[in-house]
Structure formats: C-alpha cells, structure tokens
C-alpha cells in the first residue's frame, strides 16, 4: 500500500484481515461467496440485480445498460428500482469480490462505476446548501437516505480496492471529494421529521462513517459530533422501551438496527466516546429481534416487511454483546457479513460463546403491542404472533392488521401475513396493506381503517383493552379496536387468544352491535397448503398426506368458504395461495369460538369439544351471550375453559367454582385424576 494511503482510523477490516476473511468465507459460506461474485460480475458489465437478503426492494430480473448507465432509469416505472441502483450495494460487493479472487476486473469495475456515477450525478455547492430548505430531497439520485446508504457501500468497496495498483492519486482525490460532498449534503439535509423515521438512521450512519474515517476534512469533527447527537436523539425518540423501532415493521426495525450496529461497532473499533444510549438501545433492539424470530429463523412479515432470514442479525449481536441467547437462534458459525465486520477475533469469540436458552419463551412487547406465543426455541416449536398494536407512529410502513395472527407449528408455517409486494400506487399495494388480506375479523366487507394511498390512511383504528398474561402452562392475550365504530351502526370487535401449552390455541372473537351485520373470520394459508372443509365445517390444511397439519375447528355454527389469495415473501414477488373464512350474520352479541389445533400426525385424533353449563354463584344458569364455556377433551388430558363476556364474575361449571374473567381447569389424561385450576385473567 502506498504510504499516503495508510489509514488514520480503523475500518471494519484492513489488509491484515484479508487472508482470514477470504479463507473463512470460502470455507464456511460458499453460496454467499458465489452470490457476491455473481452480482459483482454483472455490475462489471453494467447489469444489475438486487438479490441480497437485506436489499430493501429486491429485483431478481437482470437489467442491463449496454450503451451506458442511466442512473435515473425506473425499471417497470418503479422508483424503488432507481433508488436501489443508486444505493450501490454492488460497490461494496465489487470490493469484496476483488479480495475474494484477487482479480483486478472487480477493482476496475468499482473505479469505473464510481467515476461514471460522479460524472452523471454532480451535486453543486448551491444544491447542497438548498438541502436545508428541502424537507425531502434535492433529486432522485441524491435522496437523503439513499445517499447515506450509498456512502457506506462505497466505503466498504474503497477499503478493499484502494490497495490495487489501479487505484492512484486521481482516484483517491476523486473519492475524497465525493466523500466531502456526501458529508456536506447529509449534514444539511436532515430535518426534524427524520428523527422519528428510519430515514434519519440511514442518513446519519453514512454521515458518522465518513466523518470518522476522513478526519482530515475540516468539517469532519463537526459532522462527527452532529452524527452522534442525532443518533442519540433518534434512539430516545424512535425505539420503544420494548426494543422495537416505532414504525412497528420488522424490515425497517432491522434496517435501523443495522445502521446503529455499524455506527456503534465502528466507533468502538476507533475508541470513540459515544453516548451510552446508543449501545443500550442497540442491545434492546436485538432483544426485540429475538422475541419475534420465527422457528424457521425468518422475520415475520409485519407491515412493509419481507420474510427475510434474520439469523445473520442475531450472529452479529451475539458477538458484539457476548449474548449466548442470541446465538441460540442464530447460525452455528458466524455469518458471512459478520466475518467481514469482526474478522478472526470475532469469529473465534462467536465459536467459543456458549449457547444460552433465552430468559423467556413467550413474550409481549408492551409498547408496540405484539404478543409472541412460543412453546420452545426449537425449529419445530409452536409459535403464534398476535398484533395488538397501533398502525405506526408516522403511518409509513404499517399495515391495517389489528388483531392479526400468524401461526407456525411442527416445522412449517400455516397461517401467514401476506407481505408487501410493492410500493407503487397500484391495486396490489392496496391489496397487501388492507385488513381484508390479514387474519383478522371483518364487518360487512369493510376494512378496519380506510386506505387512501400508499402512505396515507383515514379513520386509523386504535387498539383498546389490551391485556397479556404468560405462565408455564398458558399464554393469554386480548385486544379490541375502534375501527368499526365509524359505521352507521357501529360494531365493537374484540379478540381473545389462549395458548394451551404446548398443544393448541382457543380464539374467541366477539362482536357487539345494535344492528345486524355479516362477519367474516378469515384464515390466510401459507403457500403450498391446500385447505379442505371437513365434517362440521372443520378446516383442514396440510402440504401433504404425511406431513404436519392444522385443523381449525369452529365451536359455533358458521358457514365455511374457500378462496384464493396472494403471499409476497419478497418485494416484487407474489405467489398464489389459499384462504378460508368462517361466516355468520348476527345482531346484538355475536361470537366465533375457534380451536386452532396443529399436529405432526396428519391422522391424529381430534379433540372432542363440548359446551359446558355455567351457573352463577346462586345456581342460576348464565346465558351464552354473557359467558362462553367449553371442554376440550384429548387423549393426554382435558381442559375446561370459561371466557366471561361481562367482566370478572363468580362461576360454577362442571365440579368447579372459580372467580375471574378467563378461567381454566386442567385435568390429567384419561387415566389420570389430577385437577388443577387456573385464573388466567381476574
């Protein structure tokens, strides 16, 4: 390396790390290496795809520019393709490809694309200064968040290719001037709204990194202080005490987490004194990620989210904080990107870190309203997520999904969120956002909130009467919402979910109104599952005759309907799937009682459900609109369950007398005689 290129600061990796990084990545993550080299090879030919797992808006279709790149091109008229092109993840991957192979073609590709982008996208001093007066952006290729992302990818590539003989003084001078322009722009373009949006973190992570790594710029010290102040402000404003980012969307939670991780780790590497709230907040965000990870290692598609494998996120958190509980649900070895971030010492630290069972199985994130019911931490676990939270603080990436549930059991997903598919102003955008495509009750075919456009809602519903209780044998969650109070004849909708561990869920949906309405209780199934209607209106869903199955058993008379739906695991992709609905009309008080019964044995004997007579403490019968009581008899035991619809009362049922609002009595197997009462909610 030339003497004038000796680093003043420590980047995530240096040339000393190259032998280990290359060997470890090729040995342990050959598929990831193959993907990186493929995307880098395409970029060398002015051809682009966006297939990295954390590409915010993926596109697997190759787009080529044989006559030269048009940096303003919108593939299929989608602005998101343009911004993905200008976020330039491929620049970091070109640097990685150069290190992984030693081939100069990748360094040449980096240099050529760098020069082409700078030539075609100049940012004048006047435009930089005007950024302070623009709440959004100067131009499409210089959107604020994309500029913050772009400079981090440029830096990653730079610290690989700058040691190549093709990198000379002209390239160094050009790069440093580009860094300075990005710093000037990101310093001025930040506005108060950014403090409560993922944009603020995406912008500020870029500002922090360039300011730290290029201290010779006269503005760098000021930019560094500004970035740290902004990061601290955003941690306090954007991240709830339960650890979830306030847009309540798993995808953008992880985008913010990644930005905070990069800033915190780069600061620690360089001995920078940073506000304590940064590291404390980042640790809480990892805890939230652990709470919601699905048994298959992917994030649930809450709001504008893809179904991304998130185990790499937990790997990096495990190394940074020495947390064996994060390693419990992460990869066996440090992930591909983690090897680049942490090098050999981090790899060894992860390898030596003992796996630790998390301190919880089920949990509710109280501020955001998400409840996660889990039988254990295995890939075969029973898992249900319940959405009892508001749409989101800035109405940006939340969906109209109050009281939605998704369900995993025995190694596969059964009930799913539909995903997001697109940000374009189309019927597809509306379809994937509205409540009718989620597993939550609807009234007269109306949505819970009113869709106006991709980023605007009217009559936004709010959760009410939320409650959570968890113990070794049962989890319980409830919530209602005011979404249908706006109707000419208002309806109050309320959902209760009881997890009888580890076997099944009872779901009670109640609707109160003075008029008659038609109610639909939908179930959207994951791809590959074909539901069928069995005797008594029971729904059965399985992928094959021999695999695990889910039975959905109605306890009140309903009409069962089948239909089709869509599921989008990634942006720009959608797959046909199936749905089913329980339907009934009612006035006054109407209820659905539903048993969700998964089994690893498709021929399993179903539980026997029976209605129980309920008496008050004086011996008077209590009518069904005031209380629901049933027994669930299985080979392994029996539960007698009471859900009061009139608040806590004293009830006599079977041979039992208990007081409360949600009550359970559990008996032993058919040959057993142990009886154990539970007051789930007083």
Long-range contacts (C-beta under 8 A, 24 or more apart in sequence): 1-162, 1-163, 4-172, 5-162, 5-163, 5-172, 7-213, 8-213, 8-215, 8-216, 9-212, 9-213, 9-215, 9-270, 10-269, 10-270, 11-155, 11-159, 11-213, 11-266, 11-269, 12-156, 12-159, 12-265, 12-266, 12-269, 12-340, 12-341, 13-159, 13-340, 13-341, 13-343, 14-159, 15-163, 17-343, 17-344, 18-99, 20-343, 20-344, 20-347, 21-99, 21-339, 21-340, 21-343, 22-99, 22-100, 24-339, 24-344, 24-347, 25-100, 25-336, 25-339, 25-340, 26-100, 28-333, 28-336, 28-339, 29-335, 29-336, 29-339, 32-336, 33-100, 33-336, 36-93, 36-96, 36-97, 36-100, 37-97, 37-100, 37-101, 39-90, 39-93, 40-90, 40-93, 40-94, 40-96, 40-97, 40-106, 40-109, 41-97, 42-90, 43-90, 43-93, 43-94, 43-109, 43-113, 44-94, 44-105, 44-106, 44-108, 44-109, 48-85, 48-90, 50-81, 50-84, 50-89, 52-89, 53-308, 53-309, 53-312, 54-254, 54-255, 54-258, 54-308, 55-84, 55-89, 55-571, 56-80, 56-84, 56-251, 56-255, 56-571, 57-81, 57-83, 57-84, 57-423, 57-571, 57-572, 58-306, 58-570, 58-571, 58-572, 58-573, 59-84, 59-571, 59-572, 60-572, 60-573, 61-572, 68-116, 69-113, 69-116, 69-117, 69-120, 71-117, 71-120, 71-121, 71-141, 72-140, 72-141, 77-424, 78-422, 78-423, 78-424, 79-140, 79-423, 79-424, 80-423, 80-424, 80-571, 82-140, 82-141, 83-140, 83-143, 83-146, 86-117, 86-121, 86-140, 86-141, 86-143, 86-146, 86-150, 87-146, 87-149, 87-150, 87-153, 88-113, 88-117, 88-149, 88-150, 88-153, 88-154, 89-149, 89-153, 90-153, 91-150, 91-153, 91-154, 91-156, 91-157, 92-152, 92-153, 92-154, 92-155, 92-156, 92-157, 93-157, 94-157, 94-161, 95-156, 95-157, 95-158, 95-159, 95-160, 95-161, 96-156, 96-157, 96-160, 96-340, 98-160, 98-161, 98-164, 99-160, 104-164, 104-165, 104-166, 106-161, 107-160, 107-161, 107-164, 107-166, 107-167, 108-166, 110-157, 110-161, 111-161, 111-166, 111-167, 111-171, 114-154, 114-171, 114-174, 114-175, 114-178, 115-174, 118-174, 118-178, 123-181, 123-185, 128-181, 128-184, 128-185, 128-188, 129-188, 131-185, 131-188, 131-189, 132-188, 132-189, 134-189, 135-191, 135-193, 137-189, 138-185, 138-189, 142-185, 144-185, 144-186, 144-189, 144-190, 144-194, 144-199, 144-202, 144-203, 145-198, 145-199, 145-202, 145-203, 147-182, 147-185, 147-186, 147-189, 147-203, 147-206, 148-186, 148-202, 148-203, 148-204, 148-205, 148-206, 148-207, 149-202, 149-206, 150-182, 150-206, 151-179, 151-182, 151-186, 151-206, 151-209, 151-210, 152-205, 152-206, 152-209, 152-262, 154-178, 154-179, 155-209, 155-210, 155-213, 176-214, 176-217, 179-210, 179-214, 179-217, 180-214, 180-217, 180-219, 182-206, 182-210, 183-207, 183-210, 183-211, 183-214, 183-217, 183-219, 183-220, 183-223, 184-219, 186-210, 186-223, 187-219, 187-222, 187-223, 187-226, 190-230, 193-394, 195-230, 195-233, 195-234, 195-237, 195-238, 196-234, 196-237, 196-238, 196-246, 196-393, 196-394, 197-238, 197-247, 197-394, 197-396, 198-238, 198-245, 198-247, 198-252, 198-255, 198-256, 200-230, 200-234, 200-238, 201-231, 201-234, 201-238, 201-255, 201-256, 201-259, 201-260, 202-255, 202-256, 202-259, 204-230, 204-231, 204-234, 204-259, 204-263, 205-259, 205-260, 205-262, 205-263, 208-263, 208-266, 208-267, 209-262, 209-263, 209-266, 212-266, 212-267, 212-270, 212-272, 224-272, 227-263, 228-274, 228-275, 228-278, 231-260, 231-263, 231-275, 231-278, 232-275, 232-277, 232-278, 235-260, 235-275, 235-277, 235-278, 235-281, 236-277, 239-281, 239-284, 239-285, 240-365, 240-367, 240-368, 241-284, 241-366, 241-367, 242-284, 242-288, 242-365, 242-366, 242-367, 242-368, 243-284, 243-285, 243-286, 243-287, 243-288, 243-289, 243-291, 243-365, 244-285, 244-288, 244-365, 244-367, 244-368, 244-370, 245-285, 246-368, 246-392, 246-393, 246-394, 247-303, 247-392, 247-393, 247-394, 247-396, 247-397, 247-398, 248-302, 248-303, 248-368, 248-369, 248-370, 248-389, 248-390, 248-391, 248-392, 248-393, 248-397, 248-398, 249-302, 249-303, 249-304, 249-305, 249-392, 249-397, 249-398, 250-292, 250-299, 250-300, 250-301, 250-302, 250-303, 250-305, 250-310, 251-299, 251-303, 251-304, 251-305, 251-306, 251-308, 251-397, 251-420, 252-303, 252-304, 252-305, 252-397, 253-285, 253-288, 253-289, 254-289, 254-299, 254-308, 254-310, 254-313, 256-285, 257-282, 257-285, 257-286, 257-289, 257-313, 258-313, 260-285, 261-316, 261-317, 261-320, 264-320, 265-320, 265-341, 282-317, 282-320, 283-317, 283-321, 286-313, 286-314, 286-317, 286-321, 286-323, 286-326, 288-365, 289-313, 289-314, 289-317, 290-314, 290-325, 290-326, 290-329, 290-358, 291-360, 291-363, 291-365, 291-370, 291-372, 292-365, 292-370, 292-372, 292-385, 293-329, 294-383, 294-408, 294-413, 295-374, 295-378, 295-379, 295-380, 295-381, 295-383, 295-408, 295-411, 296-379, 296-408, 296-411, 296-413, 297-329, 297-379, 300-385, 300-406, 300-417, 301-406, 301-416, 301-417, 301-418, 301-419, 301-420, 301-568, 301-569, 302-370, 302-385, 302-387, 302-399, 302-401, 302-417, 303-392, 303-397, 303-398, 303-399, 303-401, 303-420, 304-396, 304-397, 304-398, 304-399, 304-420, 304-423, 305-397, 305-419, 305-420, 306-419, 306-420, 306-568, 306-569, 306-570, 306-571, 307-419, 307-569, 307-570, 311-335, 312-336, 312-337, 312-338, 315-350, 316-341, 316-342, 318-350, 318-353, 319-346, 319-349, 319-350, 319-353, 322-349, 322-353, 323-353, 323-356, 324-353, 324-354, 324-355, 324-356, 325-356, 325-357, 325-358, 325-359, 327-353, 327-355, 327-356, 328-355, 328-356, 328-357, 328-358, 328-377, 329-358, 329-377, 360-470, 362-470, 362-475, 362-499, 363-470, 364-468, 364-470, 364-477, 366-468, 369-463, 369-466, 369-479, 371-468, 371-475, 371-477, 371-497, 373-475, 373-477, 373-497, 373-499, 373-505, 375-501, 375-502, 376-502, 379-411, 380-410, 380-411, 380-600, 381-408, 381-409, 382-408, 382-409, 382-410, 382-499, 382-501, 382-502, 382-503, 382-598, 383-407, 383-408, 383-409, 384-408, 384-497, 384-499, 384-505, 384-596, 386-477, 386-479, 386-495, 386-497, 387-440, 388-463, 388-466, 388-477, 388-478, 388-479, 389-463, 390-460, 390-462, 390-463, 391-449, 391-457, 391-460, 391-461, 395-455, 395-456, 395-457, 395-460, 396-455, 399-432, 399-433, 399-434, 399-435, 399-438, 400-433, 400-434, 400-435, 400-438, 400-447, 400-448, 400-449, 400-451, 400-457, 400-461, 401-435, 401-438, 401-440, 402-435, 402-440, 402-448, 402-461, 402-463, 402-479, 402-481, 402-483, 403-440, 403-441, 403-479, 403-480, 403-481, 403-493, 403-495, 404-435, 404-438, 404-439, 404-440, 405-439, 405-440, 405-497, 405-507, 406-439, 407-505, 407-550, 407-596, 407-598, 409-548, 409-550, 409-598, 410-548, 410-598, 410-599, 410-600, 411-548, 412-526, 412-543, 412-547, 412-548, 413-526, 414-525, 414-526, 414-529, 414-541, 414-550, 414-598, 415-439, 415-523, 415-524, 415-525, 415-526, 415-550, 416-524, 416-525, 416-526, 416-567, 416-577, 417-524, 418-524, 418-565, 418-566, 418-567, 418-568, 419-567, 419-568, 419-569, 419-570, 419-574, 420-568, 420-571, 421-566, 421-568, 421-571, 421-572, 421-573, 421-574, 422-571, 422-572, 423-454, 423-571, 424-454, 425-453, 425-454, 428-574, 429-454, 431-566, 432-566, 432-568, 435-483, 436-522, 437-524, 437-565, 437-566, 438-522, 438-524, 439-522, 439-523, 439-524, 440-495, 440-522, 441-493, 441-495, 441-509, 441-511, 441-519, 441-520, 441-521, 441-522, 441-592, 442-519, 442-520, 442-522, 443-484, 443-487, 443-491, 443-493, 443-511, 443-517, 443-518, 443-519, 444-487, 444-517, 444-518, 445-518, 445-520, 446-484, 446-487, 447-483, 448-481, 448-483, 448-484, 449-483, 459-483, 459-486, 465-494, 467-681, 469-680, 469-681, 471-678, 472-501, 473-500, 473-501, 473-666, 473-678, 474-498, 474-499, 474-500, 474-501, 474-664, 474-678, 474-680, 475-499, 475-501, 476-662, 476-680, 476-681, 478-681, 489-513, 489-514, 489-515, 489-517, 491-517, 496-643, 496-662, 498-641, 498-662, 498-664, 498-680, 500-632, 500-639, 500-664, 503-597, 503-634, 503-636, 504-595, 504-596, 504-597, 504-598, 504-607, 504-632, 505-595, 505-596, 506-593, 506-594, 506-595, 506-596, 506-632, 506-641, 507-592, 507-593, 507-594, 507-595, 507-596, 508-591, 508-592, 508-593, 508-594, 508-628, 508-643, 509-591, 509-592, 509-594, 510-589, 510-590, 510-591, 510-592, 510-645, 511-586, 511-589, 511-590, 511-591, 512-588, 512-589, 512-590, 513-587, 513-588, 513-590, 514-587, 514-588, 515-587, 516-585, 516-586, 516-587, 517-585, 517-586, 517-587, 517-590, 518-583, 518-584, 518-585, 519-583, 519-584, 519-585, 519-586, 519-590, 519-592, 520-581, 520-582, 520-583, 521-558, 521-581, 521-582, 521-583, 521-592, 521-594, 522-579, 522-580, 522-581, 523-552, 523-579, 523-580, 523-581, 524-565, 524-567, 524-577, 524-579, 525-565, 525-577, 525-578, 525-579, 525-580, 526-567, 526-577, 527-567, 527-575, 527-576, 527-577, 529-577, 529-578, 530-578, 531-562, 531-578, 531-579, 531-580, 533-560, 533-562, 533-580, 537-582, 538-606, 539-580, 541-578, 542-602, 544-602, 545-602, 546-602, 547-602, 548-598, 548-599, 548-600, 548-602, 549-598, 549-599, 549-601, 549-602, 549-604, 550-596, 550-597, 550-598, 550-599, 551-595, 551-596, 551-597, 551-598, 551-599, 551-606, 552-580, 552-594, 552-595, 552-596, 552-597, 553-594, 553-595, 553-597, 553-606, 553-607, 553-609, 554-582, 554-592, 554-593, 554-594, 555-593, 555-594, 555-595, 555-609, 555-611, 555-630, 556-584, 556-591, 556-592, 556-593, 557-584, 558-582, 558-583, 558-584, 558-592, 559-583, 559-584, 588-625, 589-625, 589-645, 591-625, 591-628, 591-645, 593-628, 593-630, 595-632, 605-634, 605-635, 607-632, 607-633, 607-634, 608-632, 608-633, 608-634, 609-633, 612-640, 612-642, 612-653, 612-654, 613-653, 614-642, 614-651, 614-652, 614-653, 615-651, 615-652, 615-653, 616-649, 616-650, 616-651, 616-652, 617-650, 617-651, 617-652, 617-657, 619-652, 622-649, 622-651, 627-651, 629-653, 635-669, 635-670, 636-669, 637-666, 637-667, 637-668, 637-669, 637-672, 638-666, 638-667, 639-664, 639-665, 639-666, 639-667, 640-664, 640-665, 640-667, 648-681, 648-682
